[in-house]
Structures are given as C-alpha cells and as structure tokens.
Amino acid sequence: MNSPRGAGSLVKNTLLLHKSLVTLSFFLIQLLNSVQYGLLLFLCAAGLTLVFGIMGVINLAHGSMYMLGAYLAFSLAEGLGSLWLALPVGVLLAFAFGALLEKLVIGRLYNRPHLHQVLLTYGLILVFDELRSLVWGDDVHGVAVPKALEASLPLTDTLSYPVYRLFMSGACLVVALALAWVLLRTRLGMTIRAGSVNGDMVQSLGIDIGRVRRLVFAAGVALAAFAGMLAAPASSVFPGMGNQVLIVCFVVVVIGGIGSVKGALVAALVVGLADTFGKVATLQIGGVGVLPELSGLGIYLLMAAVLVWRPQGLFGRGVP
Amino acid sequence: MSGAGRRGAWVAAAVVAAALLLVPVFEPEKFTLQFMTRVMVMGLFAMGLDFALGCGGLVSFGHAMFFGTAGYALALMAPGGEGASFWLSLPLAMGVSALLALAVGALALRTGGVYFIMITLAFAQMLYFLVHDTRFAGGSDGLYIYTRPDATLGGFKPFDLDNVQHLYYVVLGCLAAGFALLAWLKATAFGRVIEAIRVNEERMHSLGYAVFRHKLACFTLSGALAGAAGYLGAVQFGVVNADMLGWQMSGTAMMMVILGGMGTLWGAALGAAAMLGAELGFQSLPVLHFAGHDVELGKHWLLWMGVCIVGVALYLPQGLAGLLSRRPRTEPADD
C-alpha cells in the first residue's frame, strides 16, 4: 500500500536524514578544525613548556617566533617560488636564529628571578614587533596554498573541507610524534628530561648542559616558527598574530602543567575543542544569540575551572 | 637606614613635593601640565602595583584589568550628559576594582611563581576580550565620558575637574595620599608580615600567620589603588577603551616599577616619569635620510623602548632607585 500519507512521511524522513547528514558533516568539519587548531597550538606550546621545564625561563617572546615563521613563509614562498622549499629553509633559519638569541640574550637569564625574565622578554616582543614593522610593514599579507593542496573534499552538496587543513593536521601530527620519539626514545631526549629535573646533576655527569639548553631553545623557536609557517596560507599574515597565539599558549601550558609536554598536548587539544565549538554554539536569550560574542572567553573559563580543581595543571609536578 | 640617610630622604621628599606643588604657579604650557598629570596617574598605578610586586612579591601581569575596570566603572556610572559625583564615583570605582582583585586573587593565589604570572595575565586577557567583543561596554570603540565628575559637596564646589590646573592638583593629592597610605602600611605589622611572606613564605606559614589572607589583602589593596589611577586616567582623557585593560598596559606598569626600583614605592613613580619621558623623547626623534630612504626614528619609538627595557633587565636589575640609594638591596624573593 502506498498511501499519500506514507509517501509524505517518507519525504519527511528523507528530509530529516538529509538534515542530520548536514548536521553531522558540520559537526565533523568543526571537529577537524578543532583538532587542527589544537595541534598547531601544541607546536607553539611545546617550545614554551620545554624551555620553561629545562631552563626555568618564561619566554614571552615565544609568540613573536610564531609571527616570524609566518612572515618568513610569506617572504620565502615568494622568493623561492614554492612553500615546499620555504618550509625547510624557514625552519633552518628559525633554528639558527633561536640559537643566536639564546647565546646573546636568553642565556643570561638562567637563575635570574622570573620578574627579570618577564621584563626582558617583554622588551624583546617590542623589539621584534618594530623590526617586523620596519622589514615587512604593517599590512596584512596572504600566502598562496600550494597547487597540490588547493582542492577541497566535498562532504555534502554545500559543505566541503579544504585539503590544506588536513595537510596541516597531518604535518603537525608527524612533528608531534617525532618530538615524542626524540624525548622518550633517544639519548638526547633522556638528557633533556634529566636536565629538566636537575640540571646541575646532568652537568656534573659530564654533559654540557649549556649546549643542551641552546639546542632546546633553538628547537622551541623552530617549532613555533614551523607552526606559523603552516598557518600562514590558512589564515593571513598580520602584525598582532604572535601575541594572540602567545596568550592562548599560556592558557595551554597552564592547563597542561608547566614543563609537561604530554600536558601541553592534551591541553592544546582540549583548548582547540573549546575554542572551535565555543564559536559555533549558540545560546539564545530573548532571541539574541549571546554565546558567539563571548566565545573568546571560553578557554579562560576552562583554565579557571582547571585551576580551581588542580592548581598545578593537569600533568604538573606541583607549583614551581 | 642611617640617620643621615633618613634626613636626606625627608629633604628629597620635601623638595620634590614643593616642586610639584609649585609647577602650575609658573603657568607652564597646557601640554606640560597635562603630561605631568598623566605621569602622576601612571605613577599612582605603578605605585599600587609595586605594593603587590615589590612588597608582597606577587608578580601580577594583569594589573591593567583593575586600572581599566575603574575607568569603565566611571564611564558606565555617567552614561548620559550628566556627570557623576566625584565623591561617590571615585570610591565606587575603586570598590569595583577591589572586588575584582579579590575574586581574581582568590583564584590566582592558589598557585604561585610562574603560574601566578600567567594566570593574572590570562584573567586580564579574559576581561579584555569580554569588553572588546561585546557591545555592552562600547566594544572596540570604547566609551566616552562626556561630562567629567562633579566635585560639588553640600552646595560647595572645592574644585572643577574640567580645569587643567585643578585636575593636576587633584591627581597630585591622590598620588600623595596613595603614597602616604602605602608607606604607612609598610611600617605597620601588616606590612611587615607581607614583606616577610615575600622573603620566606614557609617560615611565616609555620609561625602561624594566615599567609593566604595576607597575600589576598595585599593584592586587593593593590588592585584598588590601580583602580584609583584608572579612574583618574579616565577623568583626564574623557574616554575609556579596551587597551586600558590590555596586557601592554600591564607590561608598561610593570616596567615602570622595575625601572624605578621595586619595593620603594617612590621608585615606581620615578619609573613612571622616566618611562613616559623616554617615550616622549623617542617619539620626537627625527626622520633620517639614509641612502635615499627615509628612516622614521620617531615612528618606531617602541623599538628604542624595547631595547631600553632589555638593557634595564640585563644591567640595571635594581632600577633607578638602586642607582640613587647606592645601598645594595636584597634580591626580591622569587619562587
């Protein structure tokens, strides 16, 4: 029997199914976005937390390294003609720059009060911001997505997901795994971990802790710059981008526990989720949506909640 | 401090006070008077921060939230053309800042050391985004204060805040009152306990002192004074915006305290004068013509400022006060 009523409900069901498919793809897109954002944050936060863990230095200028990476991507991609060449060259340049910065400035900060470190690295932010303004100007720039990654994967008739964002997540994941391997499975990683527990002891065992510190700092700079280079084609390259990322990285590091790389990874993914879904969730009060306006707040509320529950962060060893 | 040193300090204080009192008498240009008012506003802000930073050892990187909150409180209290009462709005604005400091302190003081720095910063950013991204407080445009607060009290109007000279004296009076209050507090048992907690928290804890409550009181008071400065700043400029809450503002105040010399109170005010003076100097640097290019030295004044900050952090950790008093101050406690 094919009554008109049955046909009606079939149409209705199909429509419902279609609607839920759209909702599902929308959800999937947001999930992919939040994972991608979280992994990018992890690359930045890892350097921050490692530098603090092994050197006891709080580096406010870390966000500037992210900015530097993005501007390097802009210039190198134009100069070398391809982002594929720009990425390795930029990472090498950032690594060398990090080593130089450690030798000239940061190296003098060990065993100084946190206050002096904050002050000095705050001064560095101003210097880097103005140097950026002198070299690149104050305009917003864009970096072209490489030809091979220009496509989008269609999910439904109207929704699709850009391949470049998948590539970003993949690249971040590879770097994160490589970092974990180095830290947990190699002799160098063992030295770094030992150095973050007791630097003097490592030194007296005949290892040059100064070199380990320089390496860790330079690697942190390279990681942040790499994140900035990856982000450049997806977002844009603009003056305030470093400071924006720095503050979010602080939230990640505090939630995860200062000095803990594992904590940084978990916290970065959680912050990515909270931020992305905070932006799309809507709360209607009297017909006016209020949540999207307050989405910038979500991650800070999350941080406050974590601190009430565990003042030392999720994976922290205790208040340093 | 030796007797001679103490006498020297009193003489210096008297000379500075007399000079500040006499400045308007010589009828300087309006700009000079306004600039000095701004210096004193920032000096009060830095002094309030110094009470937490230098005396209490609480490295707050979010003090701009208390500074800006009081300014916003004034703007929201007088939304229309009618000015609020000075005698009512100042304590109210300070009260709002103090309440915020109490709430933030209650959470942030559960931690210490570098966590405390990051958490105060994050709370300040939270407030910044709240104000910047929502419409209720003017969003990114900020709010205007169309009419300055009215100082009439029982039919008598002792001063007019629209008058540049009057405002100068009001701000000077607030700065002096703030300094007197903090200097007195430093000398009381409460102040001694706070300084002792900075030096050795565990010992004070095991001696039975309520460490958390003392730190919270210190932080709240410091926030209230920052609020007084923010209120006066809002009165002077007639406008508040989200930058008043931003982390650059916190960083600037912190820089003033450290440049001047921590824990001395007067050093913070000196630091504010030095920093704003340097800012003015750097901004008026000339445009250089170099190999066919114009290098605008003044436009990039923040670069020179940044270089100075790095230099101070590396070579002058005791600040200007350390240069002046020649007495080696003990390193600030840091955990």
Contacts between the chains, C-beta under 8 A, distances in Angstrom:
chain1	res1	chain2	res2	distance
A	52	B	114	6.9
A	58	B	114	5.3
A	58	B	117	6.7
A	58	B	118	7.8
A	105	B	310	7.0
A	105	B	314	7.8
A	108	B	314	6.2
A	112	B	317	7.7
A	113	B	331	6.7
A	113	B	332	5.9
A	113	B	334	3.8
A	114	B	59	6.3
A	114	B	113	6.7
A	114	B	114	5.4
A	114	B	117	6.3
A	114	B	334	5.7
A	115	B	53	7.5
A	115	B	59	5.4
A	115	B	258	6.8
A	115	B	262	7.9
A	115	B	332	6.7
A	115	B	334	6.8
A	116	B	258	7.9
A	116	B	313	5.1
A	116	B	317	5.8
A	118	B	59	7.1
A	118	B	61	6.6
A	118	B	117	6.3
A	118	B	254	7.2
A	119	B	254	7.0
A	119	B	255	6.5
A	119	B	258	5.5
A	119	B	309	6.3
A	119	B	312	7.2
A	119	B	313	4.3
A	120	B	309	7.3
A	120	B	310	5.5
A	120	B	313	3.7
A	120	B	314	6.7
A	122	B	251	4.9
A	122	B	254	7.6
A	122	B	255	7.1
A	122	B	309	6.5
A	123	B	305	7.8
A	123	B	306	4.6
A	123	B	307	7.2
A	123	B	308	7.5
A	123	B	309	3.1
A	123	B	310	4.0
A	123	B	312	7.9
A	123	B	313	6.4
A	124	B	306	6.8
A	124	B	310	6.4
A	125	B	306	7.3
A	126	B	302	4.8
A	126	B	303	6.9
A	126	B	305	5.9
A	126	B	306	3.1
A	126	B	309	6.8
A	127	B	303	6.0
A	127	B	306	3.8
A	127	B	307	6.2
A	127	B	310	6.9
A	129	B	302	6.8
A	129	B	306	7.9
A	130	B	300	4.8
A	130	B	302	5.0
A	130	B	303	3.5
A	130	B	306	6.7
A	131	B	303	6.9
A	133	B	300	6.7
A	134	B	300	6.3
A	134	B	303	7.6
A	243	B	247	7.7
A	247	B	121	7.1
A	247	B	122	6.9
A	247	B	125	5.1
A	247	B	247	7.3
A	250	B	118	4.7
A	250	B	121	6.3
A	250	B	122	6.0
A	251	B	122	5.6
A	253	B	118	7.1
A	254	B	115	6.3
A	254	B	118	5.1
A	254	B	119	6.3
A	254	B	122	6.9
A	258	B	114	6.2
A	258	B	115	6.6
A	258	B	118	8.0
A	293	B	133	5.6
A	293	B	134	5.1
A	293	B	135	7.7
A	294	B	130	7.1
A	294	B	133	7.2
A	294	B	134	6.8
A	295	B	133	8.0
A	296	B	129	3.6
A	296	B	130	7.7
A	296	B	132	7.9
A	296	B	133	5.4
A	297	B	126	5.8
A	297	B	129	5.9
A	297	B	130	5.9
A	300	B	122	5.6
A	300	B	123	7.0
A	300	B	125	6.8
A	300	B	126	3.7
A	300	B	129	7.7
A	301	B	126	7.6
A	303	B	119	7.5
A	303	B	122	5.8
A	304	B	107	6.0
A	304	B	123	7.7
A	307	B	107	6.3
A	307	B	108	7.9
A	307	B	110	6.6
A	307	B	111	6.7
A	307	B	119	6.6
A	308	B	107	6.7
A	308	B	110	7.5
A	311	B	110	4.6
A	311	B	111	4.7
A	311	B	115	7.3
A	312	B	111	7.4
A	312	B	115	7.6
A	313	B	115	7.8
A	319	B	111	5.5
A	319	B	112	5.1
A	319	B	113	6.2
A	319	B	115	6.1
A	320	B	113	5.1
A	320	B	114	6.0
A	320	B	115	7.3
A	320	B	335	7.5
